[in-house]
Amino acid sequence: MTQQITEKTGIKLAIIAAIILLLMIPIAMITDLIDERSATEHTVQQEIARSTSGTQSLIAPFIYAEYEVSTEVDGVHTRIKHQRTFLPKQLTVKGSLDTFEKYRSIYKAQLYRADLALTGHFDPQQLSDLADLTPTRVAMVLGVSDIRGIGLNTQISLNGQTHSLVPGTTLSSIEEGVHITLPIATLRDNALAFDIQLDLQGMTSLSIAPLGARTEVSLDANWPHPSFQGEYLPVHSEITDTHFSASWQTSYFATNMKELFSRCIFKHQCEQLEARNMGVRLVEPVDHYLKSHRATNYALLVIILVISSFFLLELSKTKAIHPVQYGFVGLSLAVFYLLLISLSEHLGFAWAYALSALAAILLLVSYIWGILQSAKLSAAYLIALSALYAMLYAMLSAEHYALLLGSLLCFTVLAAVMLATRHVNWYGTTQANAGQPPAQQGNSPAQ
């Protein structure tokens, strides 16, 4: 039998639409709360970084030299001070990162302990030419963005001889790091090979400046979600459910490193040099704050679906449902998101979602039973709500298929609504004139 929409039902529909719009107020407040908690977590992570060590960026070993050149102008002898830098001819970095977590209250930060081996050598001809200039100071410098992360097991050897590292770089352009002073005689050796065993702690990311004429970097870690940083992607990478490994290769031809490095050291213009860094960031692809925030993006859709089902049920069963009852149903859907963010901070997102969804479903089904007094309809709502929340969880957990799943959900729901309302007479006429627009429903003219 064809249904009909009365004027009273149209008013009811307008009231329901207003209720849905009003429900966006608590949803917006919950969204703001999620943003606030996420910002608090970021602040706590920065506090942990200040008390331990932050993100690490390495500027691989280079030689810095100062020397003087005598000149004569109008019979006056002067000595002009010059500086030069020398980059490695070959640089190889091999490292393994062991990740761990530090907590402060309910918040955590992702840290790592890196065992790095930096090996390579400098061009002996360049060093011999430097020795002929009789430099006043020569140092090998290793830049480390946060020297608090350097561990006790760090050591350096040159041509097989162990040396002691001195904190600081003595350079204003690269303030953080370590150095060793090189004897002039060292420059006259056939080659200057270095071997640095670096014990380094950092947070979240590690990057390395490819200073060598040829640079090779290999990193691995017990972390399954790497985000490779910089202008050079790894030439080889392997990512599993428990770890990753990656390797990079570059040369002067690809990096233009000599010019960029000189610009950084002598002109304090280091932005382009930093952009050339290669490295990795340890990321959590979808954390519980991001998932909760994404869940609220679907709140309007969920509320419309559930409340619309109540409205269609009211039309088909002629069971009056008061607007206040619609409001309670909407509020129970909104409180789900508040439970989700609250529980996820303590239990993790998966358990928090399961418990929040279970609470919301049981509350709604029991309320439906109280309104309709129908076990069949209550069971149908139990199944439908469970499927809806399961689909929502799948969309939140998917990294690459969230849009596809969301599109399929919208299409499926639209198809179901169209199928359920295909016999509804939206003109609100009597059954005798059902299906005709208002302009065609007047009395026939007298013959």
C-alpha positions in Angstrom: 0.0 0.0 0.0 1.3 3.4 -0.9 2.4 5.6 2.0 1.6 9.3 2.2 3.3 12.3 3.8 1.0 14.5 5.8 1.6 18.1 6.8 2.1 17.0 10.4 4.8 14.6 9.2 6.5 17.3 7.2 6.7 19.4 10.4 8.1 16.4 12.2 10.7 16.0 9.5 11.8 19.7 9.9 12.0 19.2 13.7 14.2 16.2 13.2 16.5 18.1 10.9 16.8 20.8 13.5 17.7 18.2 16.1 20.4 16.8 13.9 21.9 20.3 13.4 21.8 20.9 17.2 23.6 17.7 17.7 26.5 19.1 15.8 27.2 21.4 18.8 28.3 18.5 21.1 30.2 16.9 18.2 32.1 20.1 17.6 32.9 20.4 21.3 34.2 16.8 21.4 36.3 17.5 18.3 37.8 20.5 20.0 38.6 18.3 23.0 40.4 15.8 20.8 42.5 18.6 19.3 43.3 19.9 22.8 44.4 16.5 24.0 46.5 16.0 20.9 48.2 19.4 21.5 48.8 18.4 25.1 50.5 15.2 24.0 52.7 17.1 21.6 53.7 19.5 24.4 54.5 16.6 26.7 56.6 15.1 23.9 58.6 18.3 23.5 59.1 18.3 27.3 60.5 14.8 27.1 62.8 15.9 24.3 64.0 18.8 26.4 64.8 16.4 29.3 66.4 13.6 27.1 67.3 14.3 23.5 65.3 15.4 20.5 65.4 14.7 16.8 68.9 14.0 15.5 70.6 15.4 12.4 74.2 14.4 11.7 76.7 16.4 9.6 79.3 13.8 8.8 82.9 14.4 9.5 84.6 17.2 7.7 87.9 19.1 8.2 88.0 22.7 9.1 91.2 24.6 8.8 92.4 28.1 9.5 95.6 29.6 8.0 97.1 33.0 7.3 98.5 34.4 4.1 101.0 37.3 4.1 100.4 40.2 1.7 102.1 43.5 1.1 100.2 46.6 0.1 102.1 49.9 -0.3 105.0 48.5 1.6 102.9 47.4 4.5 103.0 43.7 5.4 99.7 42.2 6.6 98.5 38.7 7.4 95.0 37.8 6.3 93.2 35.0 8.0 91.5 32.4 5.8 89.3 29.4 6.5 88.8 26.3 4.4 86.7 23.1 4.7 87.4 19.6 3.2 84.8 17.0 2.8 85.3 13.2 2.7 86.1 11.6 -0.5 84.2 8.5 0.7 81.6 8.4 3.4 79.9 5.2 4.6 77.3 5.2 7.4 75.8 1.9 8.7 73.4 2.0 11.6 70.8 0.1 13.6 68.0 1.8 15.6 66.5 0.2 18.6 63.2 2.0 19.5 61.7 2.4 22.9 59.0 4.5 24.6 59.1 7.0 27.4 56.0 8.0 29.3 55.0 11.0 31.2 51.6 10.6 32.8 49.4 9.0 30.1 51.4 10.4 27.2 54.3 8.8 25.5 57.2 9.7 23.2 58.9 7.5 20.6 62.7 7.4 21.1 65.5 5.3 19.7 69.0 4.2 20.5 71.2 4.2 17.4 74.5 2.3 17.0 76.1 4.1 14.0 79.4 3.4 12.3 80.7 6.3 10.2 83.8 5.3 8.1 85.6 6.9 5.2 88.6 8.9 4.1 89.7 12.3 2.8 91.6 13.1 -0.4 95.3 12.9 0.5 96.3 15.4 -2.1 94.0 18.1 -0.7 95.3 17.5 2.8 98.9 17.7 1.6 98.2 21.0 -0.1 96.6 22.2 3.2 99.8 21.2 5.1 101.9 23.3 2.7 99.8 26.4 3.8 101.1 25.9 7.4 97.6 26.2 9.0 97.3 27.6 12.5 94.4 25.3 13.4 93.0 22.1 11.9 90.1 20.1 13.3 87.9 17.3 12.3 84.3 18.2 13.1 81.2 16.0 13.5 77.9 17.9 13.7 75.2 16.4 16.0 72.0 18.4 16.4 71.5 17.4 20.0 74.8 16.3 21.7 72.9 15.2 24.8 72.1 12.0 22.9 75.8 11.0 22.5 76.4 7.9 24.6 79.4 6.7 26.5 80.4 4.1 23.9 81.2 6.7 21.3 84.8 6.6 20.0 86.8 7.8 17.0 90.0 6.5 15.4 92.1 8.1 12.7 94.4 5.8 10.6 93.8 3.2 13.3 94.7 5.4 16.3 92.1 6.2 18.9 91.5 9.9 19.7 89.5 11.7 22.3 86.5 13.7 21.2 86.0 17.2 22.5 82.5 18.7 22.9 81.6 21.6 20.6 82.5 22.5 17.1 84.0 26.0 17.6 81.9 27.0 14.6 79.1 29.5 14.8 77.2 28.0 11.9 77.2 24.5 13.4 77.0 25.0 17.1 76.2 21.4 18.3 78.7 18.6 17.8 82.1 17.3 18.7 85.6 17.7 17.2 89.2 16.6 17.5 92.3 18.8 16.8 94.5 17.3 14.1 98.3 17.6 14.2 99.8 19.1 11.0 101.9 15.9 10.6 98.6 14.0 10.2 97.9 15.9 7.0 101.0 14.7 5.3 100.1 11.0 5.7 99.3 9.1 2.6 95.6 9.1 3.6 93.4 10.2 6.5 90.9 7.4 7.2 88.4 7.8 10.0 86.2 5.3 11.9 83.6 6.7 14.2 81.5 4.4 16.4 78.6 6.7 17.5 76.3 5.7 20.3 73.4 8.1 19.8 69.9 8.5 21.4 67.2 10.5 19.6 63.5 11.0 19.2 61.4 10.2 16.3 63.8 11.0 13.4 67.4 10.6 12.2 68.9 12.4 9.2 72.4 12.5 7.8 74.0 15.1 5.5 75.7 13.3 2.5 79.0 15.2 2.6 81.1 12.6 0.8 82.1 12.7 -2.8 80.4 9.3 -2.7 78.1 8.7 0.2 76.5 5.4 1.2 74.0 5.1 4.1 72.4 1.9 5.4 69.9 2.0 8.3 67.6 -0.6 9.9 65.3 -0.5 12.9 62.7 -2.6 14.8 59.9 -0.3 13.6 57.4 -1.1 10.9 56.3 2.4 9.9 59.2 4.4 8.5 58.7 7.7 6.6 61.8 8.4 4.5 62.8 12.0 4.6 64.8 14.4 2.4 65.2 14.9 -1.3 66.7 11.4 -1.9 64.6 8.3 -1.4 66.4 5.0 -0.6 67.7 3.0 -3.6 66.6 -0.1 -1.7 64.2 -0.6 1.2 62.4 -3.5 2.9 59.5 -3.0 5.2 57.9 -5.8 7.2 55.4 -6.0 10.1 58.2 -5.7 12.6 61.1 -3.8 11.1 62.5 -2.0 8.1 65.9 -1.6 6.4 66.9 1.0 3.8 70.0 2.1 1.9 70.9 5.3 0.1 73.7 6.3 -2.4 74.6 9.8 -3.6 77.5 11.7 -5.0 78.7 15.3 -5.5 77.0 15.3 -8.9 73.6 14.8 -7.4 73.9 16.9 -4.2 76.1 19.9 -5.1 77.3 19.5 -1.6 80.6 21.4 -1.8 78.8 24.7 -2.7 75.9 24.2 -0.3 78.2 23.3 2.6 80.5 26.3 2.0 77.5 28.5 2.0 76.3 27.1 5.3 79.7 27.3 7.0 80.8 30.7 5.9 77.5 32.5 5.1 75.2 30.8 7.6 72.8 29.9 4.9 72.1 26.2 5.8 68.5 25.8 4.6 69.4 24.1 1.3 72.1 21.9 3.0 69.5 20.7 5.5 67.1 19.9 2.6 69.7 17.6 1.1 69.7 15.4 4.2 68.6 11.8 3.9 67.1 9.9 6.7 64.0 8.4 8.3 61.2 9.4 10.6 59.6 6.8 12.9 55.9 7.5 12.6 52.7 6.0 14.0 50.6 5.9 10.8 47.3 6.5 12.6 47.4 7.3 16.3 44.4 7.2 18.6 43.9 11.0 18.5 44.0 11.1 14.7 41.7 8.1 14.6 39.3 9.7 17.0 39.4 12.9 15.0 38.7 11.0 11.9 35.8 9.3 13.6 34.1 12.6 14.4 34.2 13.4 10.6 31.7 10.6 10.2 29.6 11.6 13.1 27.1 13.5 11.0 26.7 10.6 8.7 26.1 8.1 11.6 23.6 10.4 13.3 21.7 11.0 10.1 21.6 7.2 9.4 20.3 6.2 12.8 17.8 9.0 13.2 16.6 8.6 9.6 16.0 4.9 10.4 13.8 5.9 13.3 11.9 8.3 11.1 11.3 5.7 8.4 10.2 3.3 11.1 7.8 5.8 12.4 6.3 6.2 8.9 6.0 2.5 8.3 4.7 1.5 11.7 2.7 4.6 12.5 4.4 4.5 15.9 4.8 8.0 17.2 8.3 8.9 18.4 8.6 12.1 20.3 11.3 14.7 19.3 12.8 14.4 22.7 13.4 10.7 22.1 15.1 11.6 18.8 17.3 13.9 20.8 18.2 11.2 23.3 19.2 8.9 20.5 21.4 11.5 18.9 23.1 12.3 22.3 23.9 8.7 22.8 25.6 8.6 19.4 27.5 11.8 20.3 28.6 10.4 23.7 30.2 7.5 21.9 32.9 9.8 20.6 33.5 11.2 24.1 33.9 7.6 25.5 36.2 6.8 22.6 38.7 9.6 23.2 38.6 9.1 27.0 39.2 5.3 26.9 41.7 5.4 24.1 44.2 7.4 26.2 44.3 4.4 28.7 43.4 1.3 26.7 44.5 2.0 23.2 42.3 2.7 20.3 41.1 -0.8 19.5 39.8 -1.7 22.9 38.5 1.8 23.4 36.5 1.6 20.2 35.1 -1.9 21.0 34.0 -0.8 24.5 32.5 2.5 23.3 30.7 0.9 20.4 29.4 -1.8 22.7 28.1 0.7 25.2 26.4 2.8 22.5 24.8 -0.2 20.8 23.4 -1.7 24.0 22.1 1.7 25.1 20.4 2.3 21.8 19.0 -1.2 21.5 17.6 -1.1 25.0 16.0 2.3 24.3 14.5 1.0 21.1 13.0 -1.9 23.0 11.5 0.4 25.5 10.0 2.6 22.7 8.8 -0.1 20.2 8.3 -3.1 22.5 9.4 -5.3 19.6 12.1 -8.0 19.9 12.3 -8.4 16.1 13.0 -4.7 15.5 15.4 -4.5 18.5 17.4 -7.5 17.1 17.5 -5.8 13.6 18.8 -2.6 15.2 21.4 -4.6 17.1 22.7 -6.2 13.9 22.5 -3.0 11.9 24.3 -0.9 14.5 27.0 -3.5 14.9 27.6 -3.6 11.2 27.7 0.2 11.1 30.3 0.5 13.8 32.3 -2.3 12.3 32.4 -0.6 9.0 33.4 2.7 10.7 36.3 0.9 12.5 37.5 -0.5 9.2 37.5 2.9 7.6 39.4 4.4 10.6 42.0 1.6 10.6 42.7 1.5 6.9 45.6 3.6 5.7 45.0 3.4 2.0 41.3 2.2 1.6 39.5 4.6 3.9 38.1 6.7 1.1 37.0 3.6 -0.8 35.2 2.1 2.2 33.6 5.4 3.0 32.3 5.7 -0.6 30.9 2.2 -0.6 29.2 2.8 2.7 27.5 6.0 1.5 26.4 4.3 -1.7 25.0 1.3 0.2 23.1 3.5 2.6 21.7 5.7 -0.1 20.6 2.6 -2.0 18.9 1.2 1.1 17.1 4.4 1.8 15.9 4.7 -1.8 14.7 1.1 -1.7 12.9 1.6 1.6 11.1 4.8 0.5 10.3 3.9 -3.0 6.5 3.7 -2.2 6.4 6.9 -0.2 4.2 9.6 -1.7 6.2 12.7 -1.0 3.4 15.0 -2.2 1.3 14.2 0.8 -1.9 13.5 -1.1 -4.7 11.0 -0.5 -4.1 7.4 -1.6 -6.6 7.9 -4.4 -4.5 10.6 -6.0 -1.1 9.2 -4.9 1.7 9.8 -7.3 0.3 13.0 -8.9 1.8 16.4 -8.3 -0.3 19.0 -6.6 -1.1 20.9 -9.8 -2.9 17.8 -11.2 -5.0 17.0 -8.1 -7.8 19.5 -8.5 -11.4 18.5 -9.4 -12.2 18.0 -13.1 -14.0 20.9 -14.7 -17.7 20.5 -15.3 -18.7 19.1 -18.6 
